[in-house]
Structure formats: C-alpha cells, structure tokens
Amino acid sequence: MNKAEKKFRIYAIIVIFVLLTVLLTVINGVNFTMAADDADMLTEMLSERQGSFERGENAPGDFQYRPKDDGFRMGPMGPQSPEMNASLRYFTIAFTDSGEAETVAFNISAVTESEAREWARSLYREKTGWTKGTYRYRVYKKGGTTYVTVIDQGRELLPSYRILIISAIGEAAVLLTGWFVLLFIGRKIYAPIEEADRKQKNFIKNANMEFRVPLTVIYANTELAERKYGPDDQTRSTRRQLSKMNELVDRLGEISVFDGEPGQAAEFPFSEYLTRALDKKAAEFEAKGVSLTVNAAPGVTVRADRDAMEKLIDELICNALKFSLSKADFTLKNENGRVVLETENDADLPDGPADQVFDRFTTLENNKEKENGAGLGLPFVKQTVRAYNGRVSAEVKDGAFALRIVM
C-alpha cells in the first residue's frame, strides 16, 4: 500500500505542477505580450512623426490632456501618458537610398551615437521585434528614407521579469508545501484502505485454512462411498468439484505470495526458460487437441527476480492450456530495446478489450469445457510486469485471446 500512496502523491504533485505551470505561463505570457504591445504603440507614434516626438504639436499622441478644475484625477498611463516624451529612452536613425545615415533623434544614455548608428544599420532590413533583450525596434519608410527607431523598454519590462521570478519561486513553494500536505493527507486517506486490505488478507488466510477441513472430510466420505458402493456419476462429479475447490484453495494460499515485492533482480534467461517450460507441457497440449506453436528468439534475457519470472511464465502456459480451443501461440522477441512476449489462443469469446482478466477473481467464460479458473493467475502476471515498469494488455480479436507483455 505504501507504493500506492507514493504514486498518489506523485500523480497529485504532477497535476498541481501542470495546472500551476499552465496558469502562470498564461499570466506571464499575457504580461509580456501587453508589454510588447505598449512598445509597439510607442514606436508607431514615433513613426508617425518621422522618428521624433519633437515633430508634432502634442506628445506622444494626438491628444491634449487637461486635468479637471475640481482637483486631481488619474490621467492616462503607459504609452498614452503625457510624460512619455520626456521619459522615453530612444533613438532614431534615418537612412537614404544610398545608405547614408542621419541621426533624427537621440535620447538615450546606454549607447553612444556612433554605436546607435551601427546598431540601426544591423536592423536596417528588419521590420519590428526585440533586440538585445529589452529593446524594441521598428523599421519604416517615409518617402525615400528608411527610419530605424529603437526604444529602451528595460525599465518597463522590469516588473514583468519580477513577476516571472516570483511566479517560479511561488510555484516551487506551492509544490514543496503541497508535497508535505499530501504526505499528511495521503496517510489519512490510505489508513482505512490499508486496514481493509489487512483484514481482507487475514480473511483469505483464515478462509484458506477453514476450507481445507470440510474439503478433506468430503473427499474422505466420497472415497468411502466409492469403496462401499462403487464409483458412479455422482461420486465422479463430486471428485471433479473437489478438484476445482482444492485448486481454488491453493490459489487463495498463494495470494500472500502475489502481494509480496519482487526479490532481487538478476539476469533471467527468458527464451531458454520459456522454451523448456513449453516443451514440458507439449504433451498436455497435444492430449487436449491443442496445436502449440513457439517462436522464441534465442538469447532473450530480462533483469528480474527469477522466481517471479518463472511463476509468470508458468501462469501464462497454464492459462493457455486451460482455455485454448484448438491452438496456442507463444512469441518472444526483442523490440526497440524491450522484451516483448505475446501469447494468443483461440477462444469462444466476443471481440473487444479484455483487460478485466487482470482483476482478481475475474475470468472470461470459455465454452470449451465451461472451465473457469480462480481468476488469480493473470492478476499476478500484471503485478509482476508492472513491478518492473512493464506494460501488459489483453484483447479478443477475431475469436482469438491475445495477451501482450512489454518489459
């Protein structure tokens, strides 16, 4: 259960991270977009005056701001501010068709006039955008002259960058706090689940022991009846049902083993063991009228616990032997650096996904012998595969039950 609790915390943190990242990305994206729009509005105003605020009646826009006589009120902000012409750091360089440069306006301290000319010349064939991080430029033509206007938006972008840094710090703080909160909440949430799981395991363990006593008695009574009166259809039917019950009880006894963590991982000869195990079962497949086909690439290995992998292969073979109608195929190969095991057997089942077979005590009805298993083998297969970060899936297609394992 601790593993499930860790996954819950990790997935919850991932969800929080994605949501916060999307939210903060939108906020900061809109913030920087608005800053770029303000800068473009200023360069457009300058282009309308051929690169200088001094070439118009009003600055920076075509308006005259007058405060009301009844006292102070907030005036226009940003590019529309009447003070913009005095506070904006910018320069405009004009180029003739022959390439000669002329300084139209120079109101900036970060560069010299000669540096501004070289800078403008490097932007001569551009249109508009950012240059050197915090400078916005616009290239435009008036008559036969090309103007390059560059404005310094560093001061205006400073709040945007501060918001970006605060967003990153805030997101990290929320994730860290969320992790500790989920650590506390996770324990509270999973405490009753762990208790229920513990009770379930105790019940199964007790049921396993309690079932064996009456089964032993029934088996003994059946044997005595056959000795006294001879075997008949009733006693043979009783023996068949007892055999199924014994198998179920044995399976219940294995649940505690299924729930355990895999042992120490080592190099396991997958193809070698699979081939050998199927060779041992070949006679049983033949006796049931099932054609067995094995395509195992030689030398396929996987790093895993040997006992778990042997049990996994045995369960797959047992499942195919029990439910195949007339044929069973096993294919083992290396694919894109992963080990892929595919099993397929014909079955009297409807087409569609069949992942429910990986749930405990769940089986699919196969009409060959109405022979349903306990529903514990394939759940163990899934648990083992996932313990090694693998994937397992099952489906019925064209009357064939296909199972695919990737490790």
N, C-alpha and C positions, 0 to 999 in steps of 0.2 A: 504493500500500500504506500510505502514511502516513495517508491518510484512514481506512482500515480500522482502523489501530492507534489513531487518535484515538477512533473510535467504540467500540472495545473498552474503552478507558479510561473513556470517559463512561458507557457502559452498566454497567460494573463498579462505578463510583462510585455510580451511581443505585441499583443493587441493594444496595450496602452501606448507603447512606443510608436506604433504605426499611426494611431489616432492623433497623438501629440505632434508627430512629425508632419502629418498632412495639415493639421490646423496651423502650426507655426510656419510651415512653408507657404501656405496661402497668405497668412498675415504679413510675413516679411516680403513675399513676392509682390503683393499689392502695395506695400510701403515703398519698395524700391521703384516699382512702376510709376507710382504717383510722383516720386522724386524726379524720375526721368521726364515725365510729362511736364512738370514745372520748369525743368531746364529747357525743354524744347519750346515752351511758351516764351521763355526769355530770348532764346536765340532767334525765334521767329519775330519777336518785337524788334530785335536788333537788325534783322534782315530787312524789315520794312523801312528802317531808317538808314539803310546802306551801312550798317555795322557800327553805329554810334548813337547813344541816347541824345547826344548834343544836336542831332539833326532833326529835331521835331519840336513842336510847340510844348507838348506835355511829355513827361517821362514817368514811367516807362510805357504807359499805354495812352490810348486816345481818350483820356478822361481827366476831369478836374475835380479833385477831392476837396470838399469843404465840410468841416465839422459843423454840427448844429450849434445854434446860438445858446441853446438851453444847457450846455455842458458837454463834457467829454463822452464820446462813444467810440466803440471799437471800429476801426477802419479796415480797409481791405488788407488781407495778409498774403504772404507768398509773392509770386511774380507780380500781382496786382498792387503791391504796396507802393505808395508814392515815394518811399525812401529807397526803392530798389536801385535807382540810377546812381545814388551816392554810395551804396554798399556793395554793388556787384563788382567782382574782380574778373576782368575780361580783357581780351584784345581782339582786334580785327585787322587782318592784313588783306589788301587788295592786290590782285594780280592781273596785269594786262594780258592780251593775247600773245604778246611777245615774251611773257614770263617775268617781266619786271615787277618787283614787289614794292608796295607803298603801305606805310602804317596809317590806317584810318583812325584807330582808337587804341590806346594803350593805358589800361587802368588795372595793373596787376604788379605785384612785387615778387612773385615766386620765380619769375624768369626775366632775363634781360630782353631788350627789344630785338637784338640780333638773334637770340635763341628763339624768340617768338616767331621771327620770320622763317627760320629753318623748320620750326615745328609746323607752321602753317603750310610750308611748301610740301612737307611729308603727307599732309592731309588734302592736298590740292585736288586729287582725283576721287576723293570720297564724297559721301553725301551727309550723313549725320550719324552720331553714335558717341561712345565713350572712348576717351584716350587717356592713357596714364592713370587709369583707375577712377579718379574723381573729377575729371574734366570732360565737359560735354561740348561737342563742336557741331557746327553746321556749315556746309558749303553751298553757296547760292550765287546766281548770276544776276547782274543788273546791267542791262545794255551789253557792252562788250567786255565788261570787267567781272572777274570771279572773286568773290569775297569768301574768306575763311574766318569764321568767328569762333573763338574758344572761350568758354566761361569756366571759372573755378567753382565747383559745387561741393568742395570738401567740407565746408562749414555746414552746408545744408544736409549733406549725407551723414554727418557725424551722428545725429540722433538715430538714423536708420541702422547704422552699424552697431550702435549701443543696444538698440532693441534686438538685433540679431544675436549679439553676445549674451544678452540677458535671456533670450529665448533658449539658447543652447544650455546655459547654466541652469535655467529653470527646468528644462526637460530632464536633464541629468538628475537634478534634485528630486523631481517627481518620481522618476524611475527608481531611484535609490529608496525613497520613502515608501513607494508602492511595493517594493520587494519585501521590506520588513513588515508592512501591513499584511501583505499576502502570506507571509510566513506565519503570522499570528492567526489570520483568518483561516488559512489552509489547515492548520492543526485543529481548529474548532470544527471546520466542515468535515474533515476526514475522520475525526474521532469516532462519531457514531457509525461511520461506514466501516472503519477498522473493527469496531466492536461487533457489528453484524457479520463481517467476514470471519472473525474469530469464532463466533457462535455457529456459523454455517460449517466451518471446518470441523468443529467439535461434534456437531450433529452428524456429519457424514462419517466421521471416525467411529462414533458410537453406533450408528446405523450399520456400518460395515461389520462390527463385532456382533451386534444383535441379530443380524440376518443369518449369520453363519450357523447359529444354533438350530433354528427351525429348519433350515435347509438340510442340515445334517440329519435331523430326525426324519424329515420327509424322504430323503434319499434312502435311509436305512429301512423305513417302512415299505418303500417301493421294492427294495431288494428282497425283503422278507416275503412280500406278496408274490413276487415272481418265483421265488423258490417253492412257495407253497402251492400256488395255483398255476404257475407258468406265465410267461410274458404274454400280454395281449395289447390291443391298440391303446387302451387306457394307460397301462404302465409305460409303454414306449413314449406316448405323448407326455407323460409326467416326467420322464427322463430328459426329453428334449427341453421342456420348460425349465427343469432344474439346471440343465447345462447353461441355458441363457441366463438364469438368475445367478449362477456361480460366476459367469463371466462379468455380469454387472457388478457383483460384489467385489470381484478382483479389481475392476476398473475404479470403483469407489475408493479402494485402498490405495490406488496409485495417485489420487488427486493431490495428496500432500507432496508427492514427488514432483508432480507437474508444477506446483506452485513455487517450488524452490528455484533459487537463482542458478543459472548455468555454472558448471565448475570451471576449472582453469582451462583457458583456451590453449590449443596446440594444433599443429598441422594434422588435419584429418584426411586420409586418402578416400575421398568421396567416391570416385568412379570405381575404385577397387572394391570397397565395401558394398556398394550398390550392386555391382555385377555378381559378387559372391552370394549376397543375400537372395537375389532373384534366382540364381542357379539352384539354391537350396529349395526354393519354393516352386520351381518349374514343374515338378511332378504334380503338385497340388493344383496348379492352374490347368494342367492337362487333364487331370481327373475330373475337373468341373467343366471341361469342354471350352476352356478359355484359351485363346491364342495369345501367347505372350511375345511381345517384341521389345527388345532392349537396344537402345542406341546411346551408349555411354562413351564419350570421348575419353581416351586414356590420359592418365596423369592429372585429372581434375582434383584439386585439393581445396579445402577451406579451413580457415583458422577458427576452430570452435572446440567446445567440450566434446570429447569422444563419446561418452555415454549418451549425451543428449542427441548427438547426430545419429548414432546407431538406433536409438529409440525412434527418432523422427523417420528414418528410412523404413524401419520395421512397421511403423504405423501406416505409412503410405502403401506398403506392399499388402498389409492386412486389409486395408480399405479396398484396394483394387481386387484382391482375391475374393472378398466378400460380396462386392456389388457389381462386378463386371458381368455382362450378359454373355458375350462371346469373344471379346478381345480386350487386351490391356497393353498400352504402350508406355514405355519409360524412356525419356530423352534427357541426357545430361550433357552440358556443354559450357564452355567459357564464352561470354558475350560482353563485349565492352568492359573487360576487366572484372566482371562479376560472374559468379557461378549461377547457372540457370538450370533448374530441374523442372521438367514438365511431365505430368502424367495424364493419361487420357484413357478412358474406358467407356464402352457403350453402355447406356443405361436407359431404362424406361422412365424418363423424367421429362417434364416440359422445359423448353428452352428458356434461358434467361440467366441473370446473375444468381450465384448460389453461395454467396459469402456467409449466409446464415449457418452453413455447416461448421463454421469456426466458433459458434456459440456452444457452450457446454450443454449437453443433454439434448442437442438438436440434431435430427437426422432427416435425410430425404428418403421418401418411400420409393424403394426399387421393387418392381413387381416380379423380379426373377423368382425369388423364394419368399417374398414378403419378409425378408430378413433384415431387420433394422438393428443397428448397433446401439451401443450405450451413448454415443454422442460425446465421447471424451478424447478420442484419438486425434482428430483434426484440430480441436482446440489446443491440444498440446503442440501440434505441429506449428500452428500460428504463433503460440507463445515462444517457442524456441527460435523461430525465424526472426521475430521482432526483437528478441534479446540480442541478436547480432546485427541489428539495424537493417534487416532484410524486409522484403515485401512478399506477401502471399495473396493469391486471389483464386477464385473458383467460379466457373460458369458452366452451363449446359448449352451446347450449341450443336444443332443438327443431330440430336439424340446421343451426344457424347458428353460425359462429365470430364471437364478439363481443369486441371489444377496447375498453377504456375508459381514457382518459388524462385526468388532472386535474392542472392546473398553476396 
